[in-house]
C-alpha cells in the first residue's frame, strides 16, 4: 500500500514519503489515489 505524507516543513517538490513529505494539501490532491493508497 502506498502512503503519502504532508508536513508544514515539507516541500512540494519532494516525493511525499514520510522522510520527504509534501508541504501542501494542494500537492497531495494532484496524486490520483486508488483504494490501496493513503495520504496523511
N, C-alpha and C positions, 0 to 999 in steps of 0.2 A: 504494500500500500504506500503510495506517495504521500508525503506530508510537506506542507509549505508553511513558512513562518513569517510573521510581520513583527517588527520591533521598532521602538522610537529611535534606536541608534542603528537601524539597518540602512540598507542602500537599495534603491530601486534598480540598480544595475547588477545586484547580487543574484544568486540563483534561488533564493527563497528557502534555503536549508536552515536547520537550527543553528549552525555555526555562522552562516552568512544570510541572515533574514532580509526580507524586503523592508522598506521604510513605510510604505503607504498601502492602505487597503485598495486604492485605485490600481496599483500594480498587481496585487493579488487577483483582482477581478479580471485582469487580462488573460489569465490562465483558464482554459476550459476544463473545469473539474469534472471527472467522471465519478460514479458512485464509490469507487475504490480510493478516492483521494480526499484529503482533508487540508484545511488551512487553519492555522492557529493564530 
